[in-house]
Amino acid sequence: MAAITGSVELEVRRPRRAVLVGILLVGWLAAFFLLRGIDTLVLGGQETTRLHRWLTEQADVLGSGNVVFDTIRVAVGQFVVLLQDVIAQPSYGRPVPVIGWLGVVAVSAYLAWAFGNWKVAVLTAAGLTFVGLQGLWQQSMDTLALTLAAVLLALLVGIPLGIWAGLSHRMFRVTKLVLDLMQTLPTFVYLAPLTLFFAIGPAAATIATVIYAAPPVVRLTAHALRSVPTESVEAARSLGSTRGQTLTKVQLPLSRSTVVVGINQTIMAALSMVTVAALIDAPGLGQTVLKALQTLDVGVAFNAGLAIVVLAIVLDRVTTAAGDRPWRTASIRRKALLGAGAAGVLVAIWFSRTYVWAAEFPATADVGSRIAVVATDVTTWVQDVFGGFTYGVRDAVTTGVLNPLQTLLTDSPWWLVSVVVVLLALVLGGWRAAVPAAACLGLLVGTGVWHDAMVTLASTLLATVVVVAVGLVLGVWAGRNQRIDSWIRPVLDAGQTMPPFVYLVPFLALFGTSRFTAIAAAVVFAVPVTTKIVADGIRAVPVATVEAANSVGSSSWQVISKVQLPVARRAITLAVNQGLIYVLSMVVVGGLVGAGALGYDVAAGFAQSELYGKGLAAGLAIVLLGVMLDRITQAAARPRKFRGTVGGDKW
């Protein structure tokens, strides 16, 4: 009897999450058939609510005569114009920029050589020359000018913030919360609020790009400083170094490679955002892609998309090489070569300012039109040969999976969907997930675009299922096989350098304008990050654990399913989380190619002034969906313990 009433530790089994989720879904289906079509909050494409009209009115008020916002807009706009005058636009009474194409290529190649190596310099010169041969030199330089402006401003703000967060625990916690939120927001979300204060134009596009691109360098700079060995810092302090000297002589030099990785990620994010910012009148290649997508001109879109990819590869390789370069003083021979190279660059700049052939890229060398024609012909051939199959797959998935899921979400009463989602969040992540989910759903109803949000959510969920399935297979394969990882890792890295617009082009050719096109593009866009996280998680499983499972005769499948996947659960949940965020970002951009819903609402708000408020509300709805999905998946990753008491004893 004493053993029964004494202090005991009991493990109580609760119903498995999968069982509870199944019960909720069955109950939802039953209620759906009884309540279908009631309280669905449908709003027509041109219809607006009182909130939408009020937001439109506020845009007119805020956009006129605010001294602070006008000052910022003018200052940023002038900075962008300055860079455009230097490399992109006719300026100072001349029909050509200050530095023509030959000078730009020479300067870029020289910088790539100085900070990287000669291979990267050759790649830079070849890449920029190819962009000119495509007939897109000025558009590319406009894109490069906006990207450089945004990156310089982002680094000016981001590196000091990162240093502060790296040195201060309190600042680090605050910064982490803000950056986590910022990195869950799709690119579209940054555009609408900023046009509310800075109007549509290059200045607003640059400011949006700065805000979108700053988090990577802030996060990685803070991480780098916090990762510096304590022994190195203490040794510097023991020799009498001040905090400033320790920072500049020890911590920053030891953090250099990681900080450069942050700069690389900021540049990639800026290039991605600048192309999407074409929606708010940012000049450059994004405008070319956007107009081509709107007219369904796959050839022109492919040519411009290829130029964006070339710029991304060049910028990525230059910054990566700069990070890999050893930190040491240049030799006398290298200094002499750099000096000779600088003289050659000055000669190239003089030529580009003096002769028209070196200032304006020769129009006779235009191969872009041929690329566009070939791309169009290939698209026509693919559609003729494989159109029956690709369109059949599109129609089968749309009819068999997407339409039923979308109907369940859009035709159920809004309050029923809200209750089910909150209960699912409670089961999967506890109160940490349920409370944010309830708050987000309540605000989502208030935006007035509930129906469109449910359409976007349906596409997001379907694409995420596919992304997770593909990412798990590829990630486990790469995590267990080093050779496979070395083969697919460069492909995954390349996939993450391409802006979202670029992914739409090939799928537009394969599937036409449809919701499925956005889903297919979202899958390809999100698979790289999911695969890499899963592979890293599998690789981090202790070797001793795997060897123990092998020693008792476990098969490969048993090792994977019973050991590696359970141990790597946190990494897999993080992969699901990131996959969701990437998918949502791409599905929203897919509104430009027939996906409709929230992405279309945002784009329509930029195009039609009377729908601006609705577009702003749609941007808020995207934020709410992203935050809700992020909170649920993050909370689901945390282990939970179930404790209670028996006869006064804890268990």
C-alpha positions in Angstrom: 0.0 0.0 0.0 2.9 2.3 0.8 4.3 1.7 -2.6 1.0 2.9 -4.1 0.7 6.1 -2.1 4.4 6.9 -2.0 6.2 9.3 -4.3 5.9 7.9 -7.8 6.7 9.0 -11.4 4.1 7.9 -13.8 4.0 8.2 -17.6 0.5 8.8 -18.8 -0.3 8.2 -22.4 -2.6 10.8 -24.0 -4.3 10.4 -27.3 -1.9 10.8 -30.2 -1.9 14.1 -32.0 -2.8 12.4 -35.3 -5.9 10.9 -33.7 -7.1 14.2 -32.4 -6.4 15.9 -35.7 -8.3 13.2 -37.5 -11.3 13.6 -35.2 -11.3 17.4 -35.8 -11.2 17.0 -39.5 -14.0 14.5 -39.6 -16.1 16.8 -37.4 -15.3 19.7 -39.7 -16.4 17.8 -42.8 -19.7 16.8 -41.1 -20.4 20.4 -40.1 -19.4 21.6 -43.6 -22.2 19.5 -45.3 -24.7 21.0 -42.8 -23.6 24.6 -42.9 -22.2 25.0 -46.5 -22.5 28.5 -47.9 -23.4 30.2 -44.7 -21.4 33.2 -43.4 -18.7 32.8 -46.1 -17.8 36.6 -46.3 -17.5 36.6 -50.1 -16.4 40.0 -51.5 -16.4 40.7 -55.3 -13.3 41.7 -57.1 -14.3 45.4 -57.4 -16.2 45.5 -54.1 -14.8 47.3 -51.1 -15.6 47.5 -47.4 -15.8 50.6 -45.2 -12.3 49.7 -43.9 -10.9 49.6 -47.5 -12.4 53.0 -48.4 -11.1 54.5 -45.2 -7.6 53.2 -45.9 -7.8 54.7 -49.4 -8.7 58.0 -47.9 -5.8 57.8 -45.5 -3.4 57.1 -48.3 -4.4 60.4 -49.9 -4.0 62.3 -46.6 -0.6 60.7 -45.6 0.8 61.0 -49.1 0.5 64.8 -49.3 2.6 67.3 -47.5 4.2 65.2 -44.7 7.5 66.8 -44.1 9.3 63.8 -42.6 8.2 61.3 -45.2 8.8 63.8 -48.0 12.3 64.4 -46.8 13.1 60.7 -46.6 11.6 60.1 -50.0 13.5 62.9 -51.6 16.8 61.9 -50.0 16.5 58.3 -51.0 15.2 59.2 -54.4 18.2 61.5 -55.0 20.6 58.8 -53.9 19.0 56.3 -56.4 19.1 58.9 -59.2 22.8 59.6 -58.5 23.7 55.9 -59.0 21.5 55.8 -62.1 23.2 58.8 -63.5 26.6 57.2 -62.9 25.9 53.8 -64.7 22.3 53.7 -66.1 20.6 56.9 -67.3 21.7 59.8 -69.5 22.8 62.5 -67.2 24.4 66.0 -66.8 23.3 67.0 -70.3 24.9 64.0 -71.9 23.0 61.4 -73.9 24.8 58.6 -72.0 25.6 57.9 -68.3 28.7 59.2 -66.6 30.3 55.7 -66.9 29.4 53.8 -70.1 29.2 50.0 -70.4 32.9 49.5 -71.0 33.8 51.4 -67.8 31.1 49.5 -65.8 32.4 46.1 -66.9 36.0 47.1 -66.2 35.2 48.5 -62.7 33.1 45.5 -61.8 35.7 43.0 -63.0 38.5 44.9 -61.1 36.5 44.9 -57.9 35.7 41.2 -58.3 39.5 40.5 -58.8 40.5 42.7 -55.9 38.1 41.2 -53.3 37.9 37.8 -54.8 40.1 36.2 -57.5 40.7 36.3 -61.2 38.1 33.5 -62.0 35.4 35.6 -60.4 36.6 38.6 -62.3 36.3 36.7 -65.6 32.8 35.5 -64.6 31.8 39.1 -63.8 33.0 40.5 -67.1 31.4 37.7 -69.0 28.1 38.0 -67.1 27.8 41.7 -67.6 28.7 41.5 -71.2 26.1 38.8 -71.8 23.5 41.0 -70.2 24.4 43.7 -72.7 24.2 41.2 -75.6 20.7 40.4 -74.5 19.7 44.0 -75.3 18.9 44.7 -71.7 21.9 46.8 -70.6 20.1 49.9 -69.4 17.4 47.9 -67.6 20.0 45.8 -66.0 21.9 48.8 -64.8 18.7 50.4 -63.4 18.2 47.1 -61.5 21.9 47.2 -60.3 21.6 50.8 -59.3 18.6 50.2 -57.1 20.1 47.1 -55.7 23.4 48.9 -54.8 21.5 51.8 -53.3 19.4 49.5 -51.1 22.3 47.3 -50.1 24.5 50.3 -49.1 21.6 51.7 -47.0 20.9 48.3 -45.5 24.5 47.8 -44.5 24.7 51.3 -43.1 21.9 50.4 -40.8 22.2 46.7 -40.5 25.9 46.2 -39.5 25.7 48.7 -36.5 22.5 47.0 -35.4 24.1 43.6 -35.7 27.2 44.7 -33.7 24.9 46.1 -31.0 22.9 42.9 -30.9 26.1 40.9 -30.8 27.4 42.8 -27.8 24.2 43.2 -25.9 22.1 40.3 -24.7 19.0 42.5 -24.2 19.3 44.0 -27.7 19.9 40.5 -29.1 16.6 39.3 -27.7 14.7 42.3 -29.0 16.3 42.1 -32.4 15.6 38.3 -32.7 11.9 38.9 -32.1 11.7 41.6 -34.7 13.8 39.7 -37.3 11.8 36.5 -36.8 8.6 38.5 -37.7 10.2 40.3 -40.6 11.5 37.1 -42.2 8.0 35.5 -42.1 6.6 38.2 -44.3 6.4 37.7 -48.1 7.9 40.3 -50.4 4.5 41.7 -51.4 3.7 42.7 -47.9 6.5 45.3 -47.7 5.2 47.2 -50.7 1.7 48.4 -49.8 2.4 50.0 -46.4 5.4 51.9 -47.7 3.5 53.4 -50.6 1.1 54.7 -48.1 3.9 56.9 -46.7 6.3 57.4 -49.6 4.1 57.1 -52.7 4.6 54.8 -55.6 8.1 55.2 -57.2 11.8 54.3 -57.0 12.2 55.8 -53.5 9.4 53.6 -52.0 10.8 50.6 -53.9 14.3 51.3 -52.4 13.0 51.8 -48.9 11.0 48.5 -49.1 14.1 46.7 -50.4 16.2 48.1 -47.5 13.7 46.9 -44.9 13.4 43.5 -46.6 17.1 43.0 -47.2 18.5 44.2 -43.8 17.6 41.2 -41.6 20.2 38.7 -42.9 23.2 41.0 -42.3 21.8 42.0 -38.8 21.3 38.4 -37.8 24.5 37.0 -39.1 26.6 39.9 -37.8 25.2 39.4 -34.3 25.7 35.7 -34.6 29.3 36.1 -35.7 30.2 38.4 -32.8 28.5 36.1 -30.3 30.4 33.1 -31.7 33.9 34.7 -31.2 35.8 32.5 -28.7 35.6 33.9 -25.2 39.3 33.2 -24.7 40.2 35.6 -27.6 38.1 38.4 -26.1 39.5 37.9 -22.6 43.1 37.7 -23.9 42.6 41.1 -25.6 41.1 42.6 -22.4 43.9 41.3 -20.3 46.4 43.1 -22.5 44.6 46.4 -21.7 42.5 46.7 -24.9 39.4 48.9 -24.6 36.0 47.6 -25.7 36.4 49.5 -29.0 39.8 48.1 -29.6 38.7 44.6 -28.8 35.8 45.0 -31.2 37.9 46.4 -34.1 41.1 44.3 -33.6 39.7 41.0 -32.4 35.9 40.4 -32.7 35.3 41.9 -36.2 38.3 40.3 -37.9 37.4 36.9 -36.4 33.8 37.5 -37.6 34.7 38.6 -41.1 33.7 35.5 -43.0 30.3 35.2 -41.4 29.6 38.9 -41.8 30.4 38.6 -45.5 27.9 35.8 -45.7 25.3 38.1 -44.2 26.3 40.8 -46.8 25.9 38.1 -49.5 22.4 37.2 -48.3 21.4 40.9 -48.1 22.5 41.4 -51.7 20.5 38.4 -52.9 17.4 39.6 -50.9 17.8 43.1 -52.3 18.0 41.9 -55.9 14.9 39.7 -55.3 12.9 42.6 -53.8 14.0 45.1 -56.5 12.5 42.9 -59.2 9.2 42.4 -57.3 9.1 46.2 -56.6 8.4 46.7 -60.2 4.8 46.6 -59.0 5.3 50.0 -57.4 7.2 51.4 -60.4 10.7 50.4 -59.7 12.7 50.7 -62.9 14.7 47.9 -64.4 14.4 44.2 -65.3 11.4 43.7 -63.0 9.4 46.0 -65.2 10.3 44.0 -68.3 9.3 40.7 -66.6 6.1 42.1 -65.2 4.9 43.5 -68.5 5.8 40.2 -70.2 3.8 38.2 -67.6 0.8 40.5 -68.0 0.8 40.0 -71.7 1.7 36.2 -71.4 4.9 36.9 -73.6 7.0 33.9 -72.3 9.9 34.7 -74.7 10.5 38.3 -73.4 9.9 37.1 -69.8 12.5 34.4 -70.2 15.1 36.7 -71.7 14.6 39.3 -68.9 14.5 36.5 -66.3 17.7 35.1 -67.6 19.4 38.5 -67.2 18.2 38.6 -63.6 19.7 35.2 -63.0 23.0 36.3 -64.5 23.1 39.3 -62.2 22.3 37.2 -59.2 25.0 34.7 -60.0 27.6 37.4 -60.5 26.7 39.2 -57.3 26.6 35.9 -55.4 30.0 34.7 -56.7 31.7 38.0 -56.0 30.6 38.2 -52.4 31.2 34.5 -51.8 34.7 34.8 -53.1 35.3 37.8 -50.9 34.2 35.8 -47.9 36.5 32.9 -48.8 39.5 35.0 -49.4 42.1 34.6 -46.6 42.5 37.6 -44.3 46.1 38.7 -44.9 48.1 41.6 -46.3 48.5 41.6 -50.0 52.0 40.8 -51.4 54.1 43.3 -53.2 53.4 41.5 -56.5 49.7 41.6 -56.0 49.8 45.2 -55.0 51.7 46.0 -58.2 49.2 44.0 -60.3 46.3 45.8 -58.6 47.9 49.1 -59.3 48.3 48.2 -63.0 44.7 47.0 -63.1 43.5 50.2 -61.6 45.3 52.2 -64.3 43.6 50.0 -67.0 40.2 50.6 -65.4 40.8 54.4 -65.5 41.6 54.0 -69.2 38.4 52.0 -69.8 36.4 54.7 -68.0 37.9 57.4 -70.1 37.0 55.5 -73.3 33.4 55.0 -72.0 33.1 58.8 -71.5 34.7 59.8 -74.8 33.5 57.3 -77.4 29.9 56.4 -78.1 30.8 52.7 -78.9 32.2 52.4 -75.3 29.3 54.3 -73.7 26.2 52.7 -75.3 26.2 49.0 -75.6 26.2 48.2 -79.4 22.6 47.5 -80.5 23.9 45.4 -83.4 25.0 42.7 -80.9 21.5 42.1 -79.6 21.0 38.4 -79.1 18.1 39.0 -76.7 15.5 39.0 -79.5 16.8 35.6 -80.7 16.7 34.2 -77.2 13.1 35.4 -76.9 12.1 33.9 -80.2 13.8 30.6 -79.3 12.1 30.6 -75.9 8.7 31.3 -77.5 9.3 28.5 -80.1 10.3 26.1 -77.4 7.2 27.1 -75.4 5.0 26.5 -78.4 6.7 23.1 -79.0 6.4 22.0 -75.4 2.7 23.0 -75.3 2.1 21.1 -78.6 4.0 18.0 -77.6 3.5 17.9 -73.8 0.5 20.2 -73.4 -1.9 17.3 -73.2 0.1 15.8 -70.3 0.9 19.0 -68.4 -2.5 20.5 -68.8 -4.0 17.1 -67.9 -1.9 17.1 -64.7 -2.9 20.6 -63.9 -6.6 19.9 -64.4 -6.5 16.6 -62.5 -4.8 18.2 -59.5 -7.0 21.2 -59.6 -10.2 19.2 -59.9 -9.3 16.3 -57.6 -7.4 18.1 -54.8 -7.3 21.9 -55.0 -10.9 22.6 -55.7 -12.2 20.3 -52.9 -9.7 21.8 -50.4 -10.6 25.4 -51.5 -14.3 24.6 -51.3 -13.9 23.3 -47.8 -12.2 26.5 -46.7 -14.2 29.1 -48.6 -17.7 27.6 -48.3 -17.5 26.8 -44.6 -18.8 29.5 -42.3 -15.9 31.8 -41.2 -16.5 31.0 -37.6 -16.4 27.2 -38.2 -13.0 27.5 -40.0 -11.7 29.7 -37.1 -12.8 27.2 -34.4 -11.3 24.3 -36.3 -8.0 26.1 -36.9 -7.7 27.2 -33.3 -8.4 23.7 -32.1 -5.8 22.3 -34.5 -3.3 24.8 -33.2 -4.1 23.8 -29.7 -3.5 20.2 -30.5 -0.3 20.7 -32.4 1.3 23.5 -30.5 -0.6 24.1 -27.3 -1.7 27.6 -26.1 1.4 29.1 -27.6 0.0 28.3 -31.0 -3.8 28.6 -30.2 -3.7 32.2 -28.9 -1.8 33.7 -31.8 -4.0 31.7 -34.2 -7.2 33.1 -32.6 -5.9 36.6 -32.7 -4.8 36.3 -36.4 -8.1 34.8 -37.5 -10.1 37.6 -35.7 -8.0 40.2 -37.4 -8.3 38.4 -40.7 -12.1 38.6 -40.6 -11.7 42.3 -39.9 -9.7 42.9 -43.1 -12.7 42.1 -45.3 -10.8 39.7 -47.6 -11.6 36.5 -45.7 -12.7 34.6 -48.9 -9.6 35.5 -50.8 -7.4 34.6 -47.8 -9.0 31.2 -47.7 -8.2 30.7 -51.5 -4.6 31.6 -50.8 -4.5 29.3 -47.8 -5.8 26.4 -49.9 -3.0 26.8 -52.5 -0.4 27.3 -49.7 -1.4 24.1 -47.8 -1.4 22.0 -51.0 2.0 23.3 -52.1 3.4 22.8 -48.6 2.4 19.2 -48.5 4.3 18.6 -51.8 7.3 20.6 -50.7 7.6 18.7 -47.4 7.3 15.3 -49.2 9.9 16.2 -51.8 12.1 17.9 -49.2 12.0 14.9 -46.9 13.0 12.5 -49.6 15.8 14.6 -51.0 17.0 15.8 -47.5 17.2 12.3 -46.1 19.0 11.1 -49.2 21.5 13.9 -49.1 21.9 13.7 -45.3 22.8 10.0 -45.5 25.0 10.2 -48.6 27.8 12.8 -48.7 28.3 12.3 -52.5 24.6 13.0 -53.2 24.8 16.1 -51.0 27.8 17.4 -52.9 25.9 16.9 -56.2 22.6 18.6 -55.3 23.9 21.3 -52.9 25.1 23.6 -55.7 21.8 23.2 -57.5 19.9 24.0 -54.3 22.2 27.0 -53.7 21.6 28.2 -57.2 17.9 27.8 -56.7 18.0 30.1 -53.7 19.7 32.9 -55.7 16.8 33.4 -58.2 14.1 36.0 -57.5 10.5 34.8 -57.3 9.5 36.4 -60.6 12.0 34.1 -62.5 10.2 30.9 -61.3 6.9 31.9 -62.8 8.2 32.0 -66.4 8.8 28.2 -67.1 5.7 27.2 -65.3 3.7 29.8 -67.2 4.9 28.1 -70.4 4.0 24.6 -69.1 0.7 25.2 -67.4 -0.7 28.5 -68.6 -2.3 31.0 -66.3 -3.9 29.2 -63.4 -3.7 28.6 -59.7 -1.7 25.4 -60.4 1.0 27.5 -62.1 1.6 29.4 -58.8 1.6 26.2 -56.8 4.1 24.5 -59.1 6.4 27.5 -59.0 6.0 27.7 -55.2 7.1 24.0 -54.9 10.3 24.6 -56.9 10.9 27.8 -55.0 10.6 26.3 -51.5 12.1 22.8 -52.0 15.8 24.0 -51.8 15.5 25.5 -48.3 13.4 22.5 -47.0 15.9 20.0 -48.4 18.9 21.7 -47.0 17.4 22.0 -43.5 16.3 18.3 -43.5 19.7 17.2 -44.8 21.5 19.1 -42.1 19.2 17.7 -39.4 19.8 14.1 -40.6 23.5 14.7 -40.7 23.5 16.0 -37.1 22.1 12.8 -35.7 24.8 11.3 -33.5 26.8 8.6 -35.4 26.8 6.4 -32.2 22.9 6.4 -32.3 22.8 5.2 -35.9 25.5 2.6 -35.3 23.6 1.2 -32.4 20.5 0.8 -34.5 22.6 -0.9 -37.2 24.2 -3.3 -34.7 20.9 -4.8 -33.7 20.1 -5.6 -37.3 17.9 -2.6 -38.3 17.3 -2.2 -42.0 18.0 1.1 -43.7 14.3 2.0 -43.6 14.1 1.2 -39.9 17.1 3.4 -39.2 15.5 6.2 -41.1 12.0 5.9 -39.7 12.8 4.8 -36.2 16.0 6.7 -35.4 17.1 9.5 -37.8 13.7 11.1 -38.5 12.6 11.1 -34.8 15.9 12.5 -33.6 15.9 15.1 -36.3 12.3 16.1 -35.5 13.2 19.7 -34.6 15.1 20.3 -37.9 12.2 18.7 -39.8 9.7 20.9 -38.1 11.9 23.9 -38.9 12.0 22.7 -42.6 8.1 22.6 -42.6 8.0 26.1 -41.1 10.4 27.6 -43.7 8.7 25.7 -46.5 5.3 27.2 -45.5 6.8 30.7 -45.5 8.5 30.3 -48.8 5.4 28.8 -50.4 3.1 31.6 -49.1 5.5 34.1 -50.6 5.5 32.5 -54.0 1.8 31.7 -54.0 1.1 35.4 -53.4 3.4 36.4 -56.3 1.5 33.8 -58.4 -1.4 36.2 -58.3 0.2 37.8 -61.4 -0.2 34.6 -63.5 -3.8 33.6 -62.6 -3.6 32.5 -59.0 -5.9 35.4 -58.0 -6.9 35.9 -54.4 -4.6 38.0 -52.1 -1.8 38.4 -54.6 -4.2 39.8 -57.2 -5.8 42.1 -54.6 -2.4 43.6 -53.8 -1.4 44.0 -57.4 -4.9 45.5 -58.2 -4.4 48.0 -55.4 -1.3 49.3 -57.0 -2.9 49.5 -60.5 -6.3 51.1 -59.5 -6.3 53.9 -57.0 -9.9 53.1 -55.8 -8.7 49.6 -54.8 -5.7 50.8 -52.9 -7.3 50.3 -49.5 -8.3 46.8 -50.5 -4.8 46.0 -51.6 -3.5 47.3 -48.3 -5.9 45.1 -46.4 -4.9 42.1 -48.5 -1.2 42.8 -47.6 -2.2 42.7 -43.9 -4.1 39.5 -44.5 -0.9 37.9 -46.0 1.0 39.0 -42.8 -1.7 37.4 -40.6 -1.6 34.2 -42.5 2.2 34.1 -42.4 2.3 34.8 -38.6 -0.4 32.3 -37.9 1.3 29.5 -39.8 4.7 30.4 -38.4 3.5 30.4 -34.8 1.7 27.0 -35.2 4.6 25.2 -36.8 7.2 26.7 -34.3 5.0 25.8 -31.3 4.6 22.3 -32.7 8.3 21.8 -32.7 8.6 22.4 -29.0 8.5 19.2 -26.9 5.7 19.2 -24.3 5.4 17.4 -21.1 2.2 16.3 -19.5 2.4 16.4 -15.7 -0.2 15.9 -12.9 -0.7 14.4 -9.4 -1.8 11.0 -8.0 -2.8 11.0 -4.3 -1.0 14.4 -3.8 2.2 13.1 -5.5 3.4 14.8 -8.6 3.5 12.8 -11.9 
